[in-house]
Amino acid sequence: MKTLLCFLYVLFAASYCVAQSTSSPKVAESFETETVRQTPPDRIADTVWSRPGIGRFEATSASLTFLLHMAFGVNEDQIAGKPKWIESQRYDVVAKPEGGIALSREELKPLLQNLLRQRFHLETHFEMRNAPGYVLVAAKGGPKLETGRSDKPPGYRIYVGPGKLKGLNWSMPYLATMLQTAAGLPVIDKTGIAGSYDIDLQFAPDLATDSPLPSLFTALRETLGLELRSQKIPVQFLVIDHVDRVPTEN
């Protein structure tokens, strides 16, 4: 399952380029048009193609786990109260914001949350729980960070996938969030480092056995002068109180 989510995430990340600036107009709270259907059983596949940043959101054969991840920014192991069908049932979603404006990933979240509440009658709440994770800290010798040189927001040019993290103007809390998928556990920032930095980190994907690249932990230390330390940390869980398997009609 984690391999699948990693694959889904890289499909999203590879297609994600935000055509927005900090002066963008206010985004509506709901999509102007949306179509949500159960994926036909004979067409279900372990792939998802989503396209934020181009004026609409599309997801094909997407599980509820994936839709919750996109809507709330939580990983699979941060979702509680899961229905038994959370992975087996898949959905095709096409949603367009008013005017077809391009949306960043953060701008997309509240619209997807509304879609899930309206079409799936989703009810949730958040809980803080102690769980295994990592803290991001400065490594021995200090950080090796390149100060951000762009006037673009953190999500402007971003790649997050197997073996690579790259983006402009990332704060340390933002970097910690982006590290979660690669690390396989929640990550919180404890560096105490302020400011924003351009990140370009390459490492061996988890499943690679013959990669010439270092592990994520080694690459962090050697490239950025940072390290991940394993410990229990407070993690925010999304708890599902209610969700319908069949979405309301289009």
C-alpha positions as CSV (number, residue, x, y, z in Angstrom):
1,M,0.0,0.0,0.0
2,K,2.8,2.5,0.9
3,T,4.5,1.6,-2.4
4,L,1.2,2.4,-4.2
5,L,0.8,5.8,-2.4
6,C,4.4,6.7,-3.2
7,F,3.7,5.9,-6.9
8,L,0.5,7.9,-6.8
9,Y,2.3,10.8,-5.2
10,V,5.0,11.0,-7.8
11,L,2.3,11.0,-10.5
12,F,0.8,14.0,-8.8
13,A,4.1,15.7,-8.2
14,A,5.4,15.2,-11.7
15,S,2.3,17.0,-13.1
16,Y,2.2,19.7,-10.5
17,C,3.4,23.2,-11.4
18,V,1.5,26.1,-10.0
19,A,0.8,29.0,-12.3
20,Q,0.1,31.4,-9.5
21,S,1.7,34.3,-7.7
22,T,1.1,35.7,-4.3
23,S,-1.0,38.4,-5.9
24,S,-3.6,35.9,-7.3
25,P,-7.3,36.7,-6.8
26,K,-9.2,35.1,-4.0
27,V,-10.2,31.5,-4.8
28,A,-13.8,30.4,-4.5
29,E,-14.7,28.0,-1.7
30,S,-16.4,25.4,-4.1
31,F,-15.8,24.1,-7.6
32,E,-18.0,25.7,-10.3
33,T,-18.5,22.3,-12.0
34,E,-17.7,18.8,-10.8
35,T,-18.3,15.2,-11.8
36,V,-17.8,12.3,-9.3
37,R,-18.4,8.7,-10.3
38,Q,-17.5,5.3,-9.0
39,T,-14.9,3.8,-11.3
40,P,-16.3,0.8,-13.2
41,P,-15.1,-2.5,-11.7
42,D,-13.6,-3.6,-15.0
43,R,-11.5,-0.4,-15.2
44,I,-10.0,-0.2,-11.7
45,A,-6.2,0.1,-11.7
46,D,-3.6,1.0,-9.2
47,T,-2.9,4.4,-10.9
48,V,-4.1,7.9,-10.3
49,W,-3.5,10.9,-12.6
50,S,-4.3,14.3,-10.9
51,R,-3.7,17.7,-12.4
52,P,-3.8,20.7,-10.0
53,G,-2.3,23.8,-11.4
54,I,-3.9,23.7,-14.8
55,G,-7.4,25.1,-14.1
56,R,-9.1,21.9,-13.0
57,F,-8.6,18.8,-10.8
58,E,-8.8,15.3,-12.3
59,A,-8.3,12.0,-10.6
60,T,-8.9,8.6,-12.3
61,S,-9.4,5.4,-10.3
62,A,-8.7,7.3,-7.1
63,S,-9.2,5.7,-3.6
64,L,-10.8,7.6,-0.8
65,T,-7.4,7.5,0.9
66,F,-5.9,9.5,-2.1
67,L,-8.7,12.0,-2.1
68,L,-8.3,12.6,1.7
69,H,-4.6,13.0,1.2
70,M,-5.2,15.6,-1.5
71,A,-7.9,17.4,0.5
72,F,-6.4,17.4,3.9
73,G,-2.7,16.8,3.4
74,V,-2.6,13.6,5.6
75,N,-0.8,10.4,4.8
76,E,-2.4,7.0,5.0
77,D,-1.2,6.3,8.5
78,Q,-2.6,9.6,9.7
79,I,-6.2,8.6,8.9
80,A,-8.3,6.9,11.6
81,G,-11.8,5.4,11.5
82,K,-11.3,4.0,8.0
83,P,-14.2,2.1,6.3
84,K,-13.2,-1.4,5.0
85,W,-13.7,-0.3,1.4
86,I,-11.4,2.7,1.6
87,E,-8.9,1.2,-0.9
88,S,-11.1,-1.2,-2.9
89,Q,-13.6,1.4,-4.0
90,R,-12.3,3.8,-6.6
91,Y,-13.6,7.1,-8.1
92,D,-13.2,9.2,-11.2
93,V,-13.3,12.9,-10.3
94,V,-13.3,16.0,-12.6
95,A,-13.7,19.4,-11.0
96,K,-13.2,22.9,-12.3
97,P,-13.0,26.1,-10.3
98,E,-14.8,29.2,-11.4
99,G,-13.2,30.8,-14.4
100,G,-10.9,27.8,-14.8
101,I,-8.2,29.6,-12.8
102,A,-5.1,27.5,-11.9
103,L,-4.9,26.4,-8.3
104,S,-1.9,25.6,-6.1
105,R,-2.1,22.5,-4.0
106,E,-2.9,24.5,-0.9
107,E,-5.6,26.5,-2.7
108,L,-7.1,23.2,-3.9
109,K,-7.5,21.7,-0.4
110,P,-10.6,23.6,0.8
111,L,-12.4,23.0,-2.5
112,L,-11.8,19.3,-2.3
113,Q,-12.9,19.2,1.3
114,N,-16.2,20.8,0.3
115,L,-16.6,18.3,-2.5
116,L,-16.1,15.4,-0.1
117,R,-18.5,16.9,2.4
118,Q,-21.2,17.6,-0.2
119,R,-20.9,14.5,-2.4
120,F,-19.8,11.8,0.1
121,H,-21.4,13.4,3.2
122,L,-18.0,13.3,4.8
123,E,-17.8,14.1,8.5
124,T,-14.4,14.3,10.3
125,H,-12.5,15.7,13.2
126,F,-8.8,16.0,14.1
127,E,-7.1,14.5,17.1
128,M,-3.5,14.8,18.3
129,R,-1.9,11.5,19.1
130,N,1.6,10.4,19.9
131,A,3.0,8.2,17.1
132,P,6.3,7.0,15.7
133,G,7.9,9.6,13.6
134,Y,11.0,11.8,13.0
135,V,12.2,15.2,14.1
136,L,14.2,17.2,11.6
137,V,17.3,18.8,13.2
138,A,20.6,20.3,12.2
139,A,23.3,17.8,11.7
140,K,26.8,17.9,13.4
141,G,28.7,20.7,11.6
142,G,25.6,22.8,10.9
143,P,23.2,23.2,8.0
144,K,24.3,23.6,4.4
145,L,21.3,25.5,3.0
146,E,21.0,27.7,0.0
147,T,18.9,30.8,0.7
148,G,15.8,31.1,-1.5
149,R,16.4,33.4,-4.4
150,S,12.9,33.4,-6.0
151,D,10.0,35.7,-5.4
152,K,7.6,32.7,-6.0
153,P,5.7,31.0,-3.1
154,P,7.0,27.5,-1.9
155,G,4.6,25.5,-4.1
156,Y,5.6,27.2,-7.4
157,R,8.1,24.7,-8.8
158,I,8.0,21.5,-6.9
159,Y,9.0,17.8,-7.4
160,V,8.3,15.4,-4.6
161,G,8.7,11.7,-5.6
162,P,10.9,8.6,-5.3
163,G,14.5,9.7,-5.0
164,K,14.0,13.5,-5.3
165,L,12.8,16.5,-3.4
166,K,13.1,19.8,-5.2
167,G,11.4,23.2,-4.7
168,L,11.9,27.0,-4.2
169,N,11.6,29.0,-1.0
170,W,10.9,26.2,1.4
171,S,10.8,26.9,5.1
172,M,12.0,24.2,7.5
173,P,8.4,23.2,8.5
174,Y,7.5,23.0,4.8
175,L,10.5,20.8,4.2
176,A,9.6,18.6,7.1
177,T,6.1,18.1,5.5
178,M,7.6,17.3,2.2
179,L,9.9,14.7,3.7
180,Q,7.0,12.6,5.1
181,T,6.3,10.5,2.0
182,A,10.0,9.7,1.5
183,A,10.6,9.0,5.2
184,G,7.5,6.8,5.5
185,L,6.5,8.4,8.8
186,P,5.4,11.9,10.0
187,V,8.2,14.5,10.3
188,I,8.2,17.7,12.4
189,D,10.7,20.5,12.3
190,K,12.9,21.0,15.3
191,T,15.8,22.8,13.5
192,G,15.1,26.2,14.9
193,I,16.1,27.6,11.5
194,A,14.2,30.6,10.1
195,G,13.9,31.7,6.6
196,S,13.3,30.1,3.2
197,Y,15.6,28.0,1.1
198,D,15.9,26.4,-2.3
199,I,16.0,22.6,-1.9
200,D,17.4,20.1,-4.4
201,L,17.9,16.7,-2.7
202,Q,18.5,13.4,-4.6
203,F,18.6,10.0,-2.9
204,A,18.1,6.3,-3.5
205,P,14.4,5.4,-3.7
206,D,13.3,2.9,-1.0
207,L,12.9,0.0,-3.3
208,A,16.2,0.6,-5.2
209,T,18.8,-2.1,-4.6
210,D,21.5,-0.9,-7.0
211,S,21.2,2.9,-6.9
212,P,24.4,4.9,-6.9
213,L,22.7,7.5,-4.8
214,P,22.9,7.7,-1.0
215,S,20.0,6.9,1.3
216,L,17.6,9.7,2.3
217,F,19.2,10.0,5.7
218,T,22.7,10.3,4.2
219,A,21.7,12.7,1.5
220,L,20.0,15.0,4.0
221,R,23.2,15.1,6.1
222,E,25.7,15.5,3.3
223,T,23.7,17.8,1.0
224,L,21.7,20.0,3.5
225,G,23.4,19.5,6.8
226,L,20.3,18.2,8.4
227,E,19.2,14.9,9.8
228,L,16.1,12.9,10.9
229,R,16.0,11.5,14.4
230,S,13.5,8.7,15.2
231,Q,11.2,9.3,18.1
232,K,7.5,9.5,19.1
233,I,6.0,12.8,18.1
234,P,2.6,14.5,18.4
235,V,0.8,13.8,15.1
236,Q,-2.5,15.2,14.0
237,F,-4.8,12.4,12.9
238,L,-7.8,12.9,10.6
239,V,-10.7,10.8,12.1
240,I,-13.5,9.8,9.8
241,D,-16.8,10.0,11.7
242,H,-19.0,9.3,8.6
243,V,-18.6,8.9,4.9
244,D,-20.8,7.4,2.1
245,R,-19.4,4.9,-0.2
246,V,-21.7,6.0,-3.1
247,P,-21.4,9.7,-3.9
248,T,-24.5,11.8,-4.6
249,E,-25.6,12.0,-8.2
250,N,-24.0,14.5,-10.6
